[in-house]
Amino acid sequence: MQAKIISAAARIFRFYHDGFRNMQEWGYRVWAIIIIKLFVIFIILRIFFFSDFLKTKFDNDKKRSDYVLEQLTKSAKNQ
């Protein structure tokens, strides 16, 4: 069982490795653009626009969980 998993992982790795090795020049540019976009989406936007609301408003995990439970039950009652 474990040998099958390792073999499958090796085949998948070789597939992608061969694909990237034989890629044309424009393919590298496309991958660079994709990586830059992912960096902007997940790192830059998170830092500047999505602050950790619960950590700034509440002191401990108990208060945070109570707030989340209250918000969830309030939205369930309104439906």
ChimeraX commands (.cxc) that place a marker at each C-alpha (Angstrom):
marker #1 position 0.00,0.00,0.00 radius 0.5
marker #1 position 2.71,2.46,1.00 radius 0.5
marker #1 position 4.79,1.52,-2.06 radius 0.5
marker #1 position 1.82,2.37,-4.30 radius 0.5
marker #1 position 1.50,5.80,-2.70 radius 0.5
marker #1 position 5.21,6.51,-3.10 radius 0.5
marker #1 position 5.12,5.26,-6.69 radius 0.5
marker #1 position 2.10,7.46,-7.48 radius 0.5
marker #1 position 3.79,10.47,-5.87 radius 0.5
marker #1 position 6.95,9.83,-7.90 radius 0.5
marker #1 position 4.94,9.60,-11.13 radius 0.5
marker #1 position 3.12,12.85,-10.35 radius 0.5
marker #1 position 6.41,14.59,-9.53 radius 0.5
marker #1 position 8.02,13.35,-12.79 radius 0.5
marker #1 position 4.97,14.49,-14.76 radius 0.5
marker #1 position 5.20,18.06,-13.46 radius 0.5
marker #1 position 9.01,18.11,-13.54 radius 0.5
marker #1 position 9.08,17.08,-17.21 radius 0.5
marker #1 position 6.33,19.56,-18.01 radius 0.5
marker #1 position 8.17,22.49,-16.44 radius 0.5
marker #1 position 11.49,21.45,-17.95 radius 0.5
marker #1 position 10.04,21.33,-21.48 radius 0.5
marker #1 position 8.00,24.51,-21.09 radius 0.5
marker #1 position 8.41,27.34,-23.57 radius 0.5
marker #1 position 9.59,30.79,-22.52 radius 0.5
marker #1 position 6.10,32.29,-22.41 radius 0.5
marker #1 position 5.07,29.55,-19.99 radius 0.5
marker #1 position 7.63,30.75,-17.45 radius 0.5
marker #1 position 6.24,34.27,-17.76 radius 0.5
marker #1 position 2.71,33.03,-17.20 radius 0.5
marker #1 position 3.79,31.10,-14.07 radius 0.5
marker #1 position 5.63,34.18,-12.79 radius 0.5
marker #1 position 2.47,36.26,-13.20 radius 0.5
marker #1 position 0.40,33.59,-11.43 radius 0.5
marker #1 position 2.82,33.44,-8.49 radius 0.5
marker #1 position 2.92,37.25,-8.18 radius 0.5
marker #1 position -0.89,37.41,-8.24 radius 0.5
marker #1 position -1.17,34.73,-5.55 radius 0.5
marker #1 position 1.36,36.60,-3.42 radius 0.5
marker #1 position -0.65,39.81,-3.74 radius 0.5
marker #1 position -3.96,38.11,-3.03 radius 0.5
marker #1 position -2.92,36.05,-0.02 radius 0.5
marker #1 position -0.19,38.14,1.59 radius 0.5
marker #1 position -0.58,41.82,0.75 radius 0.5
marker #1 position -4.38,41.97,0.90 radius 0.5
marker #1 position -4.44,39.97,4.15 radius 0.5
marker #1 position -1.98,42.31,5.82 radius 0.5
marker #1 position -3.65,45.57,4.80 radius 0.5
marker #1 position -7.36,44.78,4.45 radius 0.5
marker #1 position -8.22,41.75,6.58 radius 0.5
marker #1 position -7.14,42.47,10.11 radius 0.5
marker #1 position -7.71,39.96,12.88 radius 0.5
marker #1 position -10.98,41.35,14.22 radius 0.5
marker #1 position -11.44,38.87,17.05 radius 0.5
marker #1 position -7.94,39.29,18.48 radius 0.5
marker #1 position -8.28,43.07,18.59 radius 0.5
marker #1 position -11.75,43.09,20.19 radius 0.5
marker #1 position -11.48,40.27,22.74 radius 0.5
marker #1 position -8.87,39.28,25.30 radius 0.5
marker #1 position -9.20,35.49,25.42 radius 0.5
marker #1 position -10.51,32.51,23.48 radius 0.5
marker #1 position -13.61,32.15,25.64 radius 0.5
marker #1 position -14.83,35.66,24.80 radius 0.5
marker #1 position -14.02,35.13,21.12 radius 0.5
marker #1 position -15.93,31.85,20.96 radius 0.5
marker #1 position -18.91,33.37,22.79 radius 0.5
marker #1 position -19.02,36.23,20.28 radius 0.5
marker #1 position -18.85,33.87,17.30 radius 0.5
marker #1 position -21.57,31.63,18.76 radius 0.5
marker #1 position -23.76,34.67,19.42 radius 0.5
marker #1 position -23.31,35.91,15.84 radius 0.5
marker #1 position -24.07,32.49,14.39 radius 0.5
marker #1 position -27.20,31.98,16.46 radius 0.5
marker #1 position -28.38,35.53,15.76 radius 0.5
marker #1 position -28.09,34.97,12.00 radius 0.5
marker #1 position -29.85,31.61,12.32 radius 0.5
marker #1 position -32.77,33.22,14.17 radius 0.5
marker #1 position -33.15,35.90,11.49 radius 0.5
marker #1 position -33.61,33.36,8.70 radius 0.5
marker link #1:1,2 radius 0.2
marker link #1:2,3 radius 0.2
marker link #1:3,4 radius 0.2
marker link #1:4,5 radius 0.2
marker link #1:5,6 radius 0.2
marker link #1:6,7 radius 0.2
marker link #1:7,8 radius 0.2
marker link #1:8,9 radius 0.2
marker link #1:9,10 radius 0.2
marker link #1:10,11 radius 0.2
marker link #1:11,12 radius 0.2
marker link #1:12,13 radius 0.2
marker link #1:13,14 radius 0.2
marker link #1:14,15 radius 0.2
marker link #1:15,16 radius 0.2
marker link #1:16,17 radius 0.2
marker link #1:17,18 radius 0.2
marker link #1:18,19 radius 0.2
marker link #1:19,20 radius 0.2
marker link #1:20,21 radius 0.2
marker link #1:21,22 radius 0.2
marker link #1:22,23 radius 0.2
marker link #1:23,24 radius 0.2
marker link #1:24,25 radius 0.2
marker link #1:25,26 radius 0.2
marker link #1:26,27 radius 0.2
marker link #1:27,28 radius 0.2
marker link #1:28,29 radius 0.2
marker link #1:29,30 radius 0.2
marker link #1:30,31 radius 0.2
marker link #1:31,32 radius 0.2
marker link #1:32,33 radius 0.2
marker link #1:33,34 radius 0.2
marker link #1:34,35 radius 0.2
marker link #1:35,36 radius 0.2
marker link #1:36,37 radius 0.2
marker link #1:37,38 radius 0.2
marker link #1:38,39 radius 0.2
marker link #1:39,40 radius 0.2
marker link #1:40,41 radius 0.2
marker link #1:41,42 radius 0.2
marker link #1:42,43 radius 0.2
marker link #1:43,44 radius 0.2
marker link #1:44,45 radius 0.2
marker link #1:45,46 radius 0.2
marker link #1:46,47 radius 0.2
marker link #1:47,48 radius 0.2
marker link #1:48,49 radius 0.2
marker link #1:49,50 radius 0.2
marker link #1:50,51 radius 0.2
marker link #1:51,52 radius 0.2
marker link #1:52,53 radius 0.2
marker link #1:53,54 radius 0.2
marker link #1:54,55 radius 0.2
marker link #1:55,56 radius 0.2
marker link #1:56,57 radius 0.2
marker link #1:57,58 radius 0.2
marker link #1:58,59 radius 0.2
marker link #1:59,60 radius 0.2
marker link #1:60,61 radius 0.2
marker link #1:61,62 radius 0.2
marker link #1:62,63 radius 0.2
marker link #1:63,64 radius 0.2
marker link #1:64,65 radius 0.2
marker link #1:65,66 radius 0.2
marker link #1:66,67 radius 0.2
marker link #1:67,68 radius 0.2
marker link #1:68,69 radius 0.2
marker link #1:69,70 radius 0.2
marker link #1:70,71 radius 0.2
marker link #1:71,72 radius 0.2
marker link #1:72,73 radius 0.2
marker link #1:73,74 radius 0.2
marker link #1:74,75 radius 0.2
marker link #1:75,76 radius 0.2
marker link #1:76,77 radius 0.2
marker link #1:77,78 radius 0.2
marker link #1:78,79 radius 0.2
view
